[in-house]
Amino acid sequence: MSEYNPCLDCGACCGYFRVSFFWGECQSAGGVVPDDLVVQINPSRVAMIGTDAKPCRCVSLQGEIGTQVACTIYANRSSPCREFQASWEGGLHNPSCDDARAAYGLPPLTPPGANEPHWPDEGAEVA
């Protein structure tokens, strides 16, 4: 059984941050990101269409933010998308994830087990 992925019902980062990266990640330069999904922002950088101005929403995001989403180019996404981690993924807090979620009225993610009751260790005295 696979582990729950909070990103599949969030997508806030895709509708909050500019996704810019080196143009060499585009397919025409030997990379994986489809050229028709980017806009040039300076001589060496491109951005995913839809994230180059506020309000933003990546052209590759499908679905409703906070309900159910999917990236239509997941296997060919850019390095910023590959590197961005949901809060507490790998045990690390990501305040940027919290910021994006807050912009859509979503609560921050919590560390695994944070909402589970804490039982005293065996043999510990309980008042």
LUMDODO-128253 format. One record per atom (N, C-alpha, C): residue in three letters; chain; atom name; x, y, z. Coordinates in nm, 4 decimals. Example, Ala and Ser with C-alpha at 12.3 -4.5 7.8 and 13.67 -1.06 7.14 Angstrom:
- ALA	A	N	1.3190	-0.5690	0.7800
- ALA	A	CA	1.2300	-0.4500	0.7800
- ALA	A	C	1.3200	-0.3300	0.7800
- SER	A	N	1.2850	-0.2250	0.7080
- SER	A	CA	1.3670	-0.1060	0.7140
- SER	A	C	1.2900	0.0030	0.7870
END
This chain:
- MET	A	N	0.0835	-0.1166	0.0000
- MET	A	CA	0.0000	0.0000	0.0000
- MET	A	C	0.0893	0.1247	0.0000
- SER	A	N	0.0555	0.2231	-0.0843
- SER	A	CA	0.1382	0.3424	-0.0921
- SER	A	C	0.1016	0.4418	0.0171
- GLU	A	N	0.1981	0.5270	0.0507
- GLU	A	CA	0.1799	0.6270	0.1542
- GLU	A	C	0.0989	0.7445	0.0987
- TYR	A	N	0.0176	0.8070	0.1824
- TYR	A	CA	-0.0634	0.9222	0.1441
- TYR	A	C	0.0258	1.0358	0.0963
- ASN	A	N	-0.0103	1.0990	-0.0132
- ASN	A	CA	0.0630	1.2131	-0.0666
- ASN	A	C	-0.0270	1.3358	-0.0589
- PRO	A	N	-0.0004	1.4303	0.0330
- PRO	A	CA	-0.0874	1.5471	0.0494
- PRO	A	C	-0.0897	1.6371	-0.0730
- CYS	A	N	0.0096	1.6271	-0.1589
- CYS	A	CA	0.0149	1.7121	-0.2778
- CYS	A	C	-0.0981	1.6810	-0.3755
- LEU	A	N	-0.1502	1.5596	-0.3725
- LEU	A	CA	-0.2546	1.5211	-0.4669
- LEU	A	C	-0.3891	1.5864	-0.4381
- ASP	A	N	-0.4056	1.6411	-0.3186
- ASP	A	CA	-0.5291	1.7157	-0.2924
- ASP	A	C	-0.4982	1.8597	-0.2512
- CYS	A	N	-0.3801	1.9077	-0.2860
- CYS	A	CA	-0.3431	2.0448	-0.2507
- CYS	A	C	-0.3199	2.1268	-0.3775
- GLY	A	N	-0.1980	2.1278	-0.4296
- GLY	A	CA	-0.1653	2.2033	-0.5501
- GLY	A	C	-0.1431	2.3521	-0.5264
- ALA	A	N	-0.1450	2.3948	-0.4006
- ALA	A	CA	-0.1318	2.5377	-0.3709
- ALA	A	C	-0.0009	2.5965	-0.4239
- CYS	A	N	0.1069	2.5217	-0.4170
- CYS	A	CA	0.2352	2.5737	-0.4648
- CYS	A	C	0.2295	2.6059	-0.6143
- CYS	A	N	0.1533	2.5281	-0.6894
- CYS	A	CA	0.1405	2.5478	-0.8342
- CYS	A	C	0.0542	2.6694	-0.8687
- GLY	A	N	-0.0166	2.7193	-0.7699
- GLY	A	CA	-0.0995	2.8370	-0.7904
- GLY	A	C	-0.0537	2.9542	-0.7066
- TYR	A	N	0.0700	2.9490	-0.6581
- TYR	A	CA	0.1185	3.0542	-0.5710
- TYR	A	C	0.2570	3.1065	-0.6111
- PHE	A	N	0.3464	3.0171	-0.6517
- PHE	A	CA	0.4842	3.0554	-0.6815
- PHE	A	C	0.5108	3.0664	-0.8309
- ARG	A	N	0.6043	3.1553	-0.8669
- ARG	A	CA	0.6536	3.1574	-1.0046
- ARG	A	C	0.7474	3.0386	-1.0191
- VAL	A	N	0.7293	2.9646	-1.1255
- VAL	A	CA	0.8152	2.8488	-1.1523
- VAL	A	C	0.9097	2.8874	-1.2650
- SER	A	N	1.0273	2.9374	-1.2272
- SER	A	CA	1.1258	2.9783	-1.3275
- SER	A	C	1.2493	2.8897	-1.3163
- PHE	A	N	1.3150	2.8705	-1.4300
- PHE	A	CA	1.4297	2.7804	-1.4342
- PHE	A	C	1.5129	2.8093	-1.5586
- PHE	A	N	1.6319	2.7528	-1.5639
- PHE	A	CA	1.7239	2.7683	-1.6760
- PHE	A	C	1.6614	2.7102	-1.8027
- TRP	A	N	1.6711	2.7830	-1.9123
- TRP	A	CA	1.6073	2.7410	-2.0374
- TRP	A	C	1.6587	2.6061	-2.0881
- GLY	A	N	1.7760	2.5647	-2.0412
- GLY	A	CA	1.8331	2.4367	-2.0832
- GLY	A	C	1.7508	2.3156	-2.0388
- GLU	A	N	1.6515	2.3360	-1.9505
- GLU	A	CA	1.5623	2.2271	-1.9098
- GLU	A	C	1.4515	2.2025	-2.0122
- CYS	A	N	1.4415	2.2900	-2.1121
- CYS	A	CA	1.3368	2.2754	-2.2153
- CYS	A	C	1.3765	2.1685	-2.3170
- GLN	A	N	1.2773	2.1060	-2.3765
- GLN	A	CA	1.3012	1.9974	-2.4715
- GLN	A	C	1.3889	2.0414	-2.5885
- SER	A	N	1.3708	2.1637	-2.6379
- SER	A	CA	1.4507	2.2102	-2.7522
- SER	A	C	1.5991	2.2210	-2.7189
- ALA	A	N	1.6325	2.2257	-2.5911
- ALA	A	CA	1.7720	2.2344	-2.5488
- ALA	A	C	1.8223	2.1009	-2.4950
- GLY	A	N	1.7416	1.9959	-2.5092
- GLY	A	CA	1.7820	1.8642	-2.4605
- GLY	A	C	1.7245	1.8278	-2.3253
- GLY	A	N	1.6415	1.9150	-2.2685
- GLY	A	CA	1.5789	1.8884	-2.1398
- GLY	A	C	1.4467	1.8150	-2.1565
- VAL	A	N	1.3627	1.8220	-2.0547
- VAL	A	CA	1.2374	1.7463	-2.0561
- VAL	A	C	1.1106	1.8320	-2.0570
- VAL	A	N	1.1214	1.9612	-2.0229
- VAL	A	CA	1.0030	2.0462	-2.0130
- VAL	A	C	0.9575	2.0874	-2.1536
- PRO	A	N	0.8307	2.0635	-2.1878
- PRO	A	CA	0.7804	2.1017	-2.3202
- PRO	A	C	0.7925	2.2528	-2.3439
- ASP	A	N	0.8515	2.2907	-2.4572
- ASP	A	CA	0.8738	2.4316	-2.4908
- ASP	A	C	0.7446	2.5125	-2.4969
- ASP	A	N	0.6368	2.4512	-2.5414
- ASP	A	CA	0.5123	2.5263	-2.5582
- ASP	A	C	0.4444	2.5592	-2.4255
- LEU	A	N	0.5023	2.5175	-2.3129
- LEU	A	CA	0.4445	2.5449	-2.1818
- LEU	A	C	0.5234	2.6485	-2.1025
- VAL	A	N	0.6243	2.7100	-2.1674
- VAL	A	CA	0.7062	2.8083	-2.0976
- VAL	A	C	0.7050	2.9420	-2.1698
- VAL	A	N	0.7388	3.0452	-2.0956
- VAL	A	CA	0.7550	3.1794	-2.1501
- VAL	A	C	0.8923	3.2287	-2.1058
- GLN	A	N	0.9632	3.2967	-2.1968
- GLN	A	CA	1.0958	3.3470	-2.1634
- GLN	A	C	1.0816	3.4686	-2.0727
- ILE	A	N	1.1605	3.4720	-1.9632
- ILE	A	CA	1.1549	3.5869	-1.8729
- ILE	A	C	1.2841	3.6690	-1.8759
- ASN	A	N	1.3924	3.6104	-1.9228
- ASN	A	CA	1.5165	3.6833	-1.9504
- ASN	A	C	1.6004	3.5938	-2.0418
- PRO	A	N	1.7176	3.6387	-2.0855
- PRO	A	CA	1.7926	3.5583	-2.1830
- PRO	A	C	1.8262	3.4149	-2.1407
- SER	A	N	1.8333	3.3885	-2.0109
- SER	A	CA	1.8726	3.2539	-1.9693
- SER	A	C	1.7654	3.1776	-1.8905
- ARG	A	N	1.6538	3.2430	-1.8621
- ARG	A	CA	1.5510	3.1784	-1.7795
- ARG	A	C	1.4144	3.1835	-1.8463
- VAL	A	N	1.3371	3.0786	-1.8175
- VAL	A	CA	1.1982	3.0695	-1.8618
- VAL	A	C	1.1117	3.0436	-1.7393
- ALA	A	N	0.9817	3.0599	-1.7552
- ALA	A	CA	0.8873	3.0298	-1.6471
- ALA	A	C	0.7723	2.9513	-1.7062
- MET	A	N	0.7138	2.8685	-1.6242
- MET	A	CA	0.5944	2.7969	-1.6688
- MET	A	C	0.4849	2.9001	-1.6968
- ILE	A	N	0.4167	2.8843	-1.8087
- ILE	A	CA	0.3069	2.9741	-1.8429
- ILE	A	C	0.2055	2.9705	-1.7295
- GLY	A	N	0.1583	3.0878	-1.6941
- GLY	A	CA	0.0609	3.0999	-1.5869
- GLY	A	C	0.1239	3.1353	-1.4538
- THR	A	N	0.2575	3.1165	-1.4422
- THR	A	CA	0.3236	3.1505	-1.3161
- THR	A	C	0.4089	3.2750	-1.3298
- ASP	A	N	0.4074	3.3376	-1.4463
- ASP	A	CA	0.4944	3.4518	-1.4704
- ASP	A	C	0.4339	3.5845	-1.4243
- ALA	A	N	0.3106	3.5839	-1.3738
- ALA	A	CA	0.2456	3.7042	-1.3211
- ALA	A	C	0.1436	3.6629	-1.2166
- LYS	A	N	0.1147	3.7554	-1.1239
- LYS	A	CA	0.0133	3.7282	-1.0199
- LYS	A	C	-0.1223	3.7750	-1.0695
- PRO	A	N	-0.2313	3.7147	-1.0359
- PRO	A	CA	-0.2371	3.5847	-0.9689
- PRO	A	C	-0.1853	3.4765	-1.0633
- CYS	A	N	-0.1265	3.3747	-1.0077
- CYS	A	CA	-0.0677	3.2719	-1.0935
- CYS	A	C	-0.1337	3.1365	-1.0739
- ARG	A	N	-0.1180	3.0562	-1.1765
- ARG	A	CA	-0.1597	2.9164	-1.1731
- ARG	A	C	-0.0885	2.8491	-1.2890
- CYS	A	N	-0.0096	2.7500	-1.2593
- CYS	A	CA	0.0670	2.6808	-1.3631
- CYS	A	C	-0.0272	2.6196	-1.4675
- VAL	A	N	0.0086	2.6380	-1.5923
- VAL	A	CA	-0.0709	2.5845	-1.7025
- VAL	A	C	-0.0825	2.4323	-1.6961
- SER	A	N	0.0112	2.3675	-1.6297
- SER	A	CA	0.0112	2.2214	-1.6227
- SER	A	C	-0.0667	2.1649	-1.5044
- LEU	A	N	-0.1202	2.2530	-1.4202
- LEU	A	CA	-0.1977	2.2064	-1.3052
- LEU	A	C	-0.3413	2.1790	-1.3482
- GLN	A	N	-0.3862	2.0602	-1.3193
- GLN	A	CA	-0.5223	2.0186	-1.3523
- GLN	A	C	-0.5971	1.9938	-1.2224
- GLY	A	N	-0.7231	2.0357	-1.2164
- GLY	A	CA	-0.8051	2.0111	-1.0993
- GLY	A	C	-0.8277	2.1348	-1.0161
- GLU	A	N	-0.8848	2.1138	-0.8978
- GLU	A	CA	-0.9185	2.2232	-0.8078
- GLU	A	C	-0.8239	2.2240	-0.6887
- ILE	A	N	-0.7542	2.3366	-0.6714
- ILE	A	CA	-0.6594	2.3510	-0.5608
- ILE	A	C	-0.7326	2.3283	-0.4296
- GLY	A	N	-0.6734	2.2452	-0.3457
- GLY	A	CA	-0.7298	2.2146	-0.2147
- GLY	A	C	-0.8286	2.0996	-0.2159
- THR	A	N	-0.8595	2.0482	-0.3332
- THR	A	CA	-0.9546	1.9378	-0.3437
- THR	A	C	-0.8903	1.8144	-0.4065
- GLN	A	N	-0.8563	1.8268	-0.5344
- GLN	A	CA	-0.7897	1.7175	-0.6050
- GLN	A	C	-0.7185	1.7773	-0.7250
- VAL	A	N	-0.5888	1.7535	-0.7350
- VAL	A	CA	-0.5089	1.8110	-0.8423
- VAL	A	C	-0.4131	1.7074	-0.8998
- ALA	A	N	-0.3600	1.7415	-1.0160
- ALA	A	CA	-0.2584	1.6584	-1.0797
- ALA	A	C	-0.1753	1.7460	-1.1716
- CYS	A	N	-0.0507	1.7116	-1.1874
- CYS	A	CA	0.0379	1.7800	-1.2811
- CYS	A	C	0.0324	1.7020	-1.4126
- THR	A	N	-0.0040	1.7712	-1.5203
- THR	A	CA	-0.0181	1.7032	-1.6484
- THR	A	C	0.1162	1.6693	-1.7122
- ILE	A	N	0.2254	1.7255	-1.6594
- ILE	A	CA	0.3591	1.6928	-1.7118
- ILE	A	C	0.4501	1.6404	-1.6009
- TYR	A	N	0.3933	1.5718	-1.5057
- TYR	A	CA	0.4681	1.5289	-1.3864
- TYR	A	C	0.6037	1.4666	-1.4212
- ALA	A	N	0.6087	1.3766	-1.5146
- ALA	A	CA	0.7346	1.3103	-1.5503
- ALA	A	C	0.8316	1.4067	-1.6181
- ASN	A	N	0.7810	1.5166	-1.6736
- ASN	A	CA	0.8636	1.6133	-1.7452
- ASN	A	C	0.8665	1.7498	-1.6766
- ARG	A	N	0.8413	1.7523	-1.5462
- ARG	A	CA	0.8375	1.8797	-1.4741
- ARG	A	C	0.9789	1.9342	-1.4550
- SER	A	N	0.9857	2.0633	-1.4263
- SER	A	CA	1.1137	2.1325	-1.4118
- SER	A	C	1.1792	2.1039	-1.2766
- SER	A	N	1.3048	2.1449	-1.2644
- SER	A	CA	1.3786	2.1217	-1.1400
- SER	A	C	1.3150	2.1898	-1.0182
- PRO	A	N	1.2616	2.3142	-1.0291
- PRO	A	CA	1.1992	2.3710	-0.9088
- PRO	A	C	1.0830	2.2850	-0.8589
- CYS	A	N	1.0090	2.2265	-0.9512
- CYS	A	CA	0.8966	2.1408	-0.9127
- CYS	A	C	0.9463	2.0094	-0.8522
- ARG	A	N	1.0522	1.9560	-0.9075
- ARG	A	CA	1.1088	1.8311	-0.8547
- ARG	A	C	1.1673	1.8518	-0.7151
- GLU	A	N	1.2223	1.9709	-0.6910
- GLU	A	CA	1.2904	1.9981	-0.5647
- GLU	A	C	1.1977	2.0463	-0.4537
- PHE	A	N	1.0816	2.1001	-0.4890
- PHE	A	CA	0.9907	2.1519	-0.3874
- PHE	A	C	0.9279	2.0356	-0.3123
- GLN	A	N	0.9346	2.0409	-0.1799
- GLN	A	CA	0.8790	1.9329	-0.0990
- GLN	A	C	0.7672	1.9845	-0.0097
- ALA	A	N	0.6677	1.9027	0.0068
- ALA	A	CA	0.5606	1.9341	0.1009
- ALA	A	C	0.6201	1.9406	0.2406
- SER	A	N	0.5617	2.0219	0.3252
- SER	A	CA	0.6073	2.0295	0.4634
- SER	A	C	0.6055	1.8902	0.5259
- TRP	A	N	0.7111	1.8597	0.5960
- TRP	A	CA	0.7314	1.7361	0.6716
- TRP	A	C	0.7638	1.6164	0.5839
- GLU	A	N	0.7736	1.6355	0.4517
- GLU	A	CA	0.8211	1.5267	0.3665
- GLU	A	C	0.9675	1.5046	0.4046
- GLY	A	N	1.0032	1.3845	0.4304
- GLY	A	CA	1.1391	1.3546	0.4745
- GLY	A	C	1.1698	1.4089	0.6133
- GLY	A	N	1.0637	1.4433	0.6878
- GLY	A	CA	1.0813	1.4925	0.8234
- GLY	A	C	1.1179	1.6396	0.8347
- LEU	A	N	1.1188	1.7137	0.7219
- LEU	A	CA	1.1587	1.8542	0.7246
- LEU	A	C	1.0400	1.9474	0.7049
- HIS	A	N	1.0373	2.0535	0.7842
- HIS	A	CA	0.9342	2.1558	0.7717
- HIS	A	C	0.9677	2.2462	0.6534
- ASN	A	N	0.8693	2.2800	0.5715
- ASN	A	CA	0.8882	2.3708	0.4584
- ASN	A	C	0.7924	2.4886	0.4750
- PRO	A	N	0.8398	2.6019	0.5289
- PRO	A	CA	0.7535	2.7184	0.5481
- PRO	A	C	0.6927	2.7696	0.4179
- SER	A	N	0.7594	2.7485	0.3046
- SER	A	CA	0.7046	2.7920	0.1757
- SER	A	C	0.5783	2.7130	0.1417
- CYS	A	N	0.5747	2.5865	0.1773
- CYS	A	CA	0.4549	2.5050	0.1587
- CYS	A	C	0.3418	2.5626	0.2434
- ASP	A	N	0.3733	2.5956	0.3676
- ASP	A	CA	0.2740	2.6550	0.4572
- ASP	A	C	0.2188	2.7852	0.4004
- ASP	A	N	0.3071	2.8701	0.3452
- ASP	A	CA	0.2657	2.9983	0.2881
- ASP	A	C	0.1691	2.9785	0.1715
- ALA	A	N	0.2022	2.8863	0.0828
- ALA	A	CA	0.1168	2.8604	-0.0334
- ALA	A	C	-0.0192	2.8072	0.0113
- ARG	A	N	-0.0190	2.7142	0.1052
- ARG	A	CA	-0.1447	2.6586	0.1549
- ARG	A	C	-0.2299	2.7666	0.2214
- ALA	A	N	-0.1666	2.8543	0.2987
- ALA	A	CA	-0.2392	2.9611	0.3675
- ALA	A	C	-0.3065	3.0549	0.2672
- ALA	A	N	-0.2423	3.0785	0.1543
- ALA	A	CA	-0.2995	3.1669	0.0520
- ALA	A	C	-0.4317	3.1124	-0.0016
- TYR	A	N	-0.4517	2.9828	0.0109
- TYR	A	CA	-0.5761	2.9191	-0.0347
- TYR	A	C	-0.6651	2.8772	0.0816
- GLY	A	N	-0.6339	2.9260	0.1999
- GLY	A	CA	-0.7154	2.8947	0.3169
- GLY	A	C	-0.6995	2.7528	0.3672
- LEU	A	N	-0.5902	2.6893	0.3311
- LEU	A	CA	-0.5642	2.5515	0.3744
- LEU	A	C	-0.4741	2.5534	0.4975
- PRO	A	N	-0.4980	2.4659	0.5928
- PRO	A	CA	-0.4115	2.4629	0.7114
- PRO	A	C	-0.2737	2.4078	0.6770
- PRO	A	N	-0.1734	2.4436	0.7563
- PRO	A	CA	-0.0407	2.3860	0.7315
- PRO	A	C	-0.0439	2.2353	0.7551
- LEU	A	N	0.0439	2.1653	0.6872
- LEU	A	CA	0.0575	2.0215	0.7105
- LEU	A	C	0.1241	2.0014	0.8455
- THR	A	N	0.0993	1.8892	0.9067
- THR	A	CA	0.1585	1.8595	1.0366
- THR	A	C	0.2524	1.7402	1.0240
- PRO	A	N	0.3487	1.7315	1.1141
- PRO	A	CA	0.4408	1.6179	1.1088
- PRO	A	C	0.3649	1.4870	1.1284
- PRO	A	N	0.4115	1.3799	1.0660
- PRO	A	CA	0.3464	1.2505	1.0869
- PRO	A	C	0.3389	1.2184	1.2354
- GLY	A	N	0.2231	1.1740	1.2783
- GLY	A	CA	0.2038	1.1356	1.4172
- GLY	A	C	0.1711	1.2514	1.5094
- ALA	A	N	0.1718	1.3743	1.4586
- ALA	A	CA	0.1475	1.4905	1.5451
- ALA	A	C	0.0063	1.4915	1.6010
- ASN	A	N	-0.0863	1.4308	1.5313
- ASN	A	CA	-0.2254	1.4314	1.5768
- ASN	A	C	-0.2647	1.3025	1.6493
- GLU	A	N	-0.1673	1.2157	1.6696
- GLU	A	CA	-0.1945	1.0906	1.7397
- GLU	A	C	-0.1754	1.1108	1.8894
- PRO	A	N	-0.2531	1.0423	1.9713
- PRO	A	CA	-0.2353	1.0576	2.1162
- PRO	A	C	-0.0983	1.0061	2.1593
- HIS	A	N	-0.0420	1.0707	2.2570
- HIS	A	CA	0.0873	1.0280	2.3103
- HIS	A	C	0.0624	0.9469	2.4367
- TRP	A	N	0.1065	0.8250	2.4346
- TRP	A	CA	0.0893	0.7366	2.5497
- TRP	A	C	0.2188	0.7344	2.6284
- PRO	A	N	0.2097	0.7369	2.7594
- PRO	A	CA	0.3327	0.7333	2.8400
- PRO	A	C	0.4070	0.6025	2.8183
- ASP	A	N	0.5363	0.6105	2.8359
- ASP	A	CA	0.6186	0.4897	2.8244
- ASP	A	C	0.5761	0.3900	2.9316
- GLU	A	N	0.5925	0.2619	2.8983
- GLU	A	CA	0.5547	0.1577	2.9947
- GLU	A	C	0.6384	0.1746	3.1206
- GLY	A	N	0.5752	0.1704	3.2331
- GLY	A	CA	0.6429	0.1846	3.3606
- GLY	A	C	0.6454	0.3279	3.4120
- ALA	A	N	0.6070	0.4241	3.3257
- ALA	A	CA	0.6060	0.5630	3.3699
- ALA	A	C	0.4880	0.5853	3.4628
- GLU	A	N	0.5091	0.6705	3.5617
- GLU	A	CA	0.3998	0.7009	3.6541
- GLU	A	C	0.3069	0.8019	3.5898
- VAL	A	N	0.1778	0.7760	3.6034
- VAL	A	CA	0.0775	0.8654	3.5472
- VAL	A	C	-0.0010	0.9252	3.6620
- ALA	A	N	-0.0160	1.0565	3.6613
- ALA	A	CA	-0.0874	1.1240	3.7692
- ALA	A	C	-0.2358	1.0989	3.7603
END
